[in-house]
């Protein structure tokens, strides 16, 4: 479903702030893979997601999504194939619009637009049923402005919007990091439910090693812009946080120095 071939990306080339973000990055995702991504600060995790989404062009290499070469496609042309949830709950929704209007925008992503009534009655019923899955009571507040919702409610809504059209790939960029532990768990449980029931292919960056181990069928560790560890199946299920720390030391030759991730 996704293939990254020898991808390189350097920011601020030729300046004192030059940063090699991705170096010979190779990754292959099969359909229905749910891959968690961990790594220290500056490992290239979020940069990888931005390159896949087309936020920035890559310097060299190739990005293939569902058999299509999207390396040179602009961000707006990739949007119909991708769903994305950001770390900031405020980024994925339009605060001044109603809940149902936000869902309508997500539902129409990648479709041809025409002149007709904005949201038909049967469409509203579809949104109501989808909102019930969140178990947040939002199905009874469909005309409420999204700006009135809490951060957790907005993130859950963003997740629903990102998966409404069943994207070829769902990108999750530390999407629970800004939430309190209880809300984060609810959003993670919802994430697993949506990915499993819709049989999505997903790539989830997380700072929490325990979540990375327990969620999904595969885990990759990044360091210095490339993958240094890739584990799946029974080996992944039997991992402990100490095992991951040791794998990092073995693969990188350095101690893992990320207090935020270790404390998580």
One Martini backbone bead per residue (centre of mass of N, CA, C, O) as a GRO file, in nm:
protein
  264
    1UNK     BB    1   0.055   0.064  -0.018
    2UNK     BB    2   0.355   0.148   0.079
    3UNK     BB    3   0.652   0.317  -0.071
    4UNK     BB    4   0.991   0.378   0.026
    5UNK     BB    5   1.265   0.504  -0.182
    6UNK     BB    6   1.541   0.647  -0.109
    7UNK     BB    7   1.486   0.885   0.099
    8UNK     BB    8   1.553   1.242   0.083
    9UNK     BB    9   1.606   1.516   0.339
   10UNK     BB   10   1.702   1.868   0.332
   11UNK     BB   11   1.743   2.145   0.531
   12UNK     BB   12   1.904   2.427   0.469
   13UNK     BB   13   2.101   2.426   0.241
   14UNK     BB   14   2.421   2.572   0.306
   15UNK     BB   15   2.374   2.621   0.608
   16UNK     BB   16   2.393   2.639   0.953
   17UNK     BB   17   2.085   2.485   0.949
   18UNK     BB   18   2.149   2.219   0.849
   19UNK     BB   19   1.919   1.930   0.788
   20UNK     BB   20   1.910   1.580   0.806
   21UNK     BB   21   1.610   1.414   0.804
   22UNK     BB   22   1.650   1.217   0.549
   23UNK     BB   23   1.821   0.882   0.503
   24UNK     BB   24   1.766   0.636   0.319
   25UNK     BB   25   1.453   0.577   0.313
   26UNK     BB   26   1.291   0.260   0.393
   27UNK     BB   27   0.947   0.148   0.313
   28UNK     BB   28   0.692  -0.118   0.372
   29UNK     BB   29   0.337  -0.142   0.317
   30UNK     BB   30   0.076  -0.330   0.380
   31UNK     BB   31  -0.225  -0.410   0.369
   32UNK     BB   32  -0.349  -0.342   0.699
   33UNK     BB   33  -0.133  -0.198   0.825
   34UNK     BB   34  -0.026  -0.121   1.172
   35UNK     BB   35   0.206   0.137   1.229
   36UNK     BB   36   0.446   0.210   1.460
   37UNK     BB   37   0.634   0.514   1.556
   38UNK     BB   38   0.966   0.555   1.675
   39UNK     BB   39   1.172   0.814   1.838
   40UNK     BB   40   1.361   1.063   1.861
   41UNK     BB   41   1.453   1.365   1.839
   42UNK     BB   42   1.508   1.402   1.493
   43UNK     BB   43   1.448   1.119   1.337
   44UNK     BB   44   1.185   1.172   1.113
   45UNK     BB   45   0.882   1.119   1.160
   46UNK     BB   46   0.723   1.378   1.070
   47UNK     BB   47   0.868   1.411   0.803
   48UNK     BB   48   0.762   1.156   0.673
   49UNK     BB   49   0.463   1.241   0.677
   50UNK     BB   50   0.504   1.502   0.509
   51UNK     BB   51   0.610   1.359   0.254
   52UNK     BB   52   0.363   1.184   0.201
   53UNK     BB   53   0.159   1.440   0.196
   54UNK     BB   54   0.325   1.694   0.048
   55UNK     BB   55   0.437   1.941   0.208
   56UNK     BB   56   0.715   1.836   0.102
   57UNK     BB   57   0.972   1.788  -0.090
   58UNK     BB   58   1.190   1.575  -0.210
   59UNK     BB   59   1.514   1.521  -0.316
   60UNK     BB   60   1.500   1.197  -0.318
   61UNK     BB   61   1.330   0.937  -0.467
   62UNK     BB   62   1.030   0.736  -0.365
   63UNK     BB   63   0.660   0.748  -0.380
   64UNK     BB   64   0.425   0.480  -0.314
   65UNK     BB   65   0.062   0.453  -0.370
   66UNK     BB   66  -0.111   0.203  -0.466
   67UNK     BB   67   0.094   0.201  -0.735
   68UNK     BB   68   0.149   0.510  -0.714
   69UNK     BB   69   0.331   0.782  -0.822
   70UNK     BB   70   0.367   1.064  -0.575
   71UNK     BB   71   0.630   1.234  -0.563
   72UNK     BB   72   0.510   1.497  -0.755
   73UNK     BB   73   0.264   1.543  -0.598
   74UNK     BB   74   0.058   1.744  -0.465
   75UNK     BB   75  -0.113   1.777  -0.180
   76UNK     BB   76  -0.408   1.803  -0.302
   77UNK     BB   77  -0.383   1.524  -0.467
   78UNK     BB   78  -0.342   1.341  -0.201
   79UNK     BB   79  -0.596   1.392  -0.016
   80UNK     BB   80  -0.789   1.165  -0.139
   81UNK     BB   81  -0.584   0.924  -0.014
   82UNK     BB   82  -0.573   1.075   0.265
   83UNK     BB   83  -0.540   1.060   0.619
   84UNK     BB   84  -0.528   1.312   0.896
   85UNK     BB   85  -0.373   1.344   1.229
   86UNK     BB   86  -0.290   1.570   1.461
   87UNK     BB   87  -0.169   1.689   1.754
   88UNK     BB   88  -0.352   1.928   1.707
   89UNK     BB   89  -0.693   1.957   1.756
   90UNK     BB   90  -0.728   2.236   1.579
   91UNK     BB   91  -0.636   2.137   1.274
   92UNK     BB   92  -0.888   1.929   1.173
   93UNK     BB   93  -1.086   2.180   1.209
   94UNK     BB   94  -1.373   2.401   1.186
   95UNK     BB   95  -1.474   2.611   1.431
   96UNK     BB   96  -1.710   2.790   1.269
   97UNK     BB   97  -1.838   2.513   1.223
   98UNK     BB   98  -2.028   2.259   1.207
   99UNK     BB   99  -2.024   1.932   1.252
  100UNK     BB  100  -2.176   1.859   0.984
  101UNK     BB  101  -1.994   2.039   0.802
  102UNK     BB  102  -1.730   1.894   0.852
  103UNK     BB  103  -1.828   1.617   0.748
  104UNK     BB  104  -1.902   1.715   0.463
  105UNK     BB  105  -1.617   1.788   0.376
  106UNK     BB  106  -1.497   1.503   0.417
  107UNK     BB  107  -1.701   1.352   0.224
  108UNK     BB  108  -1.599   1.545  -0.038
  109UNK     BB  109  -1.333   1.435  -0.068
  110UNK     BB  110  -1.244   1.400  -0.410
  111UNK     BB  111  -1.500   1.528  -0.519
  112UNK     BB  112  -1.736   1.652  -0.704
  113UNK     BB  113  -1.876   1.965  -0.745
  114UNK     BB  114  -2.193   2.134  -0.679
  115UNK     BB  115  -2.531   2.251  -0.711
  116UNK     BB  116  -2.667   2.223  -0.383
  117UNK     BB  117  -2.768   2.112  -0.110
  118UNK     BB  118  -2.555   2.071   0.134
  119UNK     BB  119  -2.744   1.878   0.342
  120UNK     BB  120  -2.894   1.594   0.346
  121UNK     BB  121  -3.095   1.389   0.527
  122UNK     BB  122  -2.938   1.120   0.473
  123UNK     BB  123  -2.666   1.240   0.554
  124UNK     BB  124  -2.730   1.308   0.848
  125UNK     BB  125  -2.780   1.014   0.932
  126UNK     BB  126  -2.496   0.916   0.875
  127UNK     BB  127  -2.356   1.103   1.080
  128UNK     BB  128  -2.507   1.010   1.331
  129UNK     BB  129  -2.401   0.717   1.324
  130UNK     BB  130  -2.100   0.790   1.335
  131UNK     BB  131  -2.110   0.951   1.610
  132UNK     BB  132  -2.201   0.718   1.797
  133UNK     BB  133  -1.920   0.573   1.802
  134UNK     BB  134  -1.784   0.787   2.001
  135UNK     BB  135  -1.944   0.831   2.268
  136UNK     BB  136  -2.018   1.182   2.306
  137UNK     BB  137  -2.305   1.307   2.201
  138UNK     BB  138  -2.279   1.442   1.902
  139UNK     BB  139  -2.551   1.348   1.760
  140UNK     BB  140  -2.704   1.593   1.939
  141UNK     BB  141  -2.478   1.831   1.808
  142UNK     BB  142  -2.460   1.897   1.488
  143UNK     BB  143  -2.511   2.232   1.513
  144UNK     BB  144  -2.258   2.272   1.651
  145UNK     BB  145  -1.979   2.426   1.715
  146UNK     BB  146  -1.657   2.315   1.722
  147UNK     BB  147  -1.538   2.538   1.919
  148UNK     BB  148  -1.709   2.405   2.175
  149UNK     BB  149  -1.517   2.184   2.196
  150UNK     BB  150  -1.308   1.973   2.305
  151UNK     BB  151  -1.011   1.837   2.238
  152UNK     BB  152  -1.111   1.540   2.236
  153UNK     BB  153  -1.357   1.582   2.054
  154UNK     BB  154  -1.201   1.696   1.810
  155UNK     BB  155  -1.016   1.449   1.768
  156UNK     BB  156  -1.242   1.246   1.719
  157UNK     BB  157  -1.359   1.397   1.477
  158UNK     BB  158  -1.105   1.396   1.303
  159UNK     BB  159  -1.086   1.088   1.282
  160UNK     BB  160  -1.355   1.053   1.140
  161UNK     BB  161  -1.291   1.236   0.895
  162UNK     BB  162  -1.029   1.079   0.798
  163UNK     BB  163  -1.223   0.795   0.761
  164UNK     BB  164  -1.487   0.843   0.589
  165UNK     BB  165  -1.335   0.765   0.290
  166UNK     BB  166  -1.134   0.552   0.306
  167UNK     BB  167  -0.829   0.559   0.305
  168UNK     BB  168  -0.531   0.432   0.197
  169UNK     BB  169  -0.403   0.633   0.425
  170UNK     BB  170  -0.327   0.669   0.774
  171UNK     BB  171  -0.221   0.962   0.952
  172UNK     BB  172  -0.051   0.968   1.281
  173UNK     BB  173   0.060   1.260   1.472
  174UNK     BB  174   0.053   1.245   1.783
  175UNK     BB  175  -0.283   1.248   1.849
  176UNK     BB  176  -0.246   1.225   2.197
  177UNK     BB  177  -0.032   1.428   2.328
  178UNK     BB  178  -0.253   1.676   2.408
  179UNK     BB  179  -0.383   1.473   2.603
  180UNK     BB  180  -0.524   1.331   2.843
  181UNK     BB  181  -0.507   1.011   2.946
  182UNK     BB  182  -0.812   0.941   2.923
  183UNK     BB  183  -0.858   1.063   2.639
  184UNK     BB  184  -0.631   0.916   2.492
  185UNK     BB  185  -0.748   0.631   2.529
  186UNK     BB  186  -1.012   0.678   2.376
  187UNK     BB  187  -0.878   0.755   2.104
  188UNK     BB  188  -0.718   0.491   2.072
  189UNK     BB  189  -0.956   0.298   2.074
  190UNK     BB  190  -1.089   0.430   1.828
  191UNK     BB  191  -0.860   0.382   1.633
  192UNK     BB  192  -0.861   0.075   1.640
  193UNK     BB  193  -1.155   0.040   1.549
  194UNK     BB  194  -1.137   0.184   1.273
  195UNK     BB  195  -0.902   0.023   1.148
  196UNK     BB  196  -1.035  -0.257   1.176
  197UNK     BB  197  -1.326  -0.218   1.048
  198UNK     BB  198  -1.197  -0.068   0.775
  199UNK     BB  199  -0.923  -0.180   0.687
  200UNK     BB  200  -0.670  -0.009   0.739
  201UNK     BB  201  -0.391   0.186   0.663
  202UNK     BB  202  -0.137   0.264   0.916
  203UNK     BB  203   0.049   0.558   1.057
  204UNK     BB  204   0.195   0.586   1.392
  205UNK     BB  205   0.301   0.840   1.581
  206UNK     BB  206   0.490   0.801   1.895
  207UNK     BB  207   0.601   0.859   2.246
  208UNK     BB  208   0.476   0.577   2.337
  209UNK     BB  209   0.596   0.268   2.395
  210UNK     BB  210   0.349   0.109   2.491
  211UNK     BB  211   0.167   0.179   2.255
  212UNK     BB  212   0.358   0.072   2.031
  213UNK     BB  213   0.337  -0.227   2.130
  214UNK     BB  214   0.004  -0.265   2.160
  215UNK     BB  215  -0.023  -0.132   1.881
  216UNK     BB  216  -0.065  -0.310   1.629
  217UNK     BB  217   0.147  -0.521   1.395
  218UNK     BB  218   0.377  -0.288   1.392
  219UNK     BB  219   0.728  -0.177   1.441
  220UNK     BB  220   0.919   0.129   1.424
  221UNK     BB  221   1.255   0.259   1.427
  222UNK     BB  222   1.407   0.579   1.443
  223UNK     BB  223   1.727   0.715   1.303
  224UNK     BB  224   1.866   0.956   1.132
  225UNK     BB  225   1.632   0.917   0.889
  226UNK     BB  226   1.590   0.602   0.964
  227UNK     BB  227   1.555   0.261   0.980
  228UNK     BB  228   1.657   0.034   1.266
  229UNK     BB  229   1.365  -0.101   1.331
  230UNK     BB  230   1.167  -0.411   1.259
  231UNK     BB  231   0.852  -0.526   1.396
  232UNK     BB  232   0.651  -0.832   1.433
  233UNK     BB  233   0.423  -1.008   1.571
  234UNK     BB  234   0.532  -1.192   1.834
  235UNK     BB  235   0.774  -1.011   1.891
  236UNK     BB  236   0.607  -0.759   1.952
  237UNK     BB  237   0.420  -0.872   2.182
  238UNK     BB  238   0.696  -0.944   2.367
  239UNK     BB  239   0.767  -0.667   2.424
  240UNK     BB  240   0.969  -0.428   2.592
  241UNK     BB  241   1.095  -0.134   2.677
  242UNK     BB  242   1.385  -0.240   2.730
  243UNK     BB  243   1.415  -0.367   2.451
  244UNK     BB  244   1.403  -0.102   2.289
  245UNK     BB  245   1.645   0.037   2.420
  246UNK     BB  246   1.848  -0.182   2.334
  247UNK     BB  247   1.800  -0.163   2.030
  248UNK     BB  248   1.896   0.127   2.004
  249UNK     BB  249   2.185   0.086   2.099
  250UNK     BB  250   2.262  -0.132   1.889
  251UNK     BB  251   2.181   0.033   1.620
  252UNK     BB  252   2.323   0.331   1.704
  253UNK     BB  253   2.538   0.354   1.956
  254UNK     BB  254   2.326   0.487   2.159
  255UNK     BB  255   2.168   0.651   2.387
  256UNK     BB  256   1.851   0.705   2.509
  257UNK     BB  257   1.751   1.068   2.484
  258UNK     BB  258   1.413   1.066   2.601
  259UNK     BB  259   1.227   1.152   2.854
  260UNK     BB  260   0.938   1.158   2.748
  261UNK     BB  261   0.932   0.862   2.647
  262UNK     BB  262   1.023   0.713   2.908
  263UNK     BB  263   0.793   0.824   3.092
  264UNK     BB  264   0.557   0.711   2.903
   0.00000   0.00000   0.00000
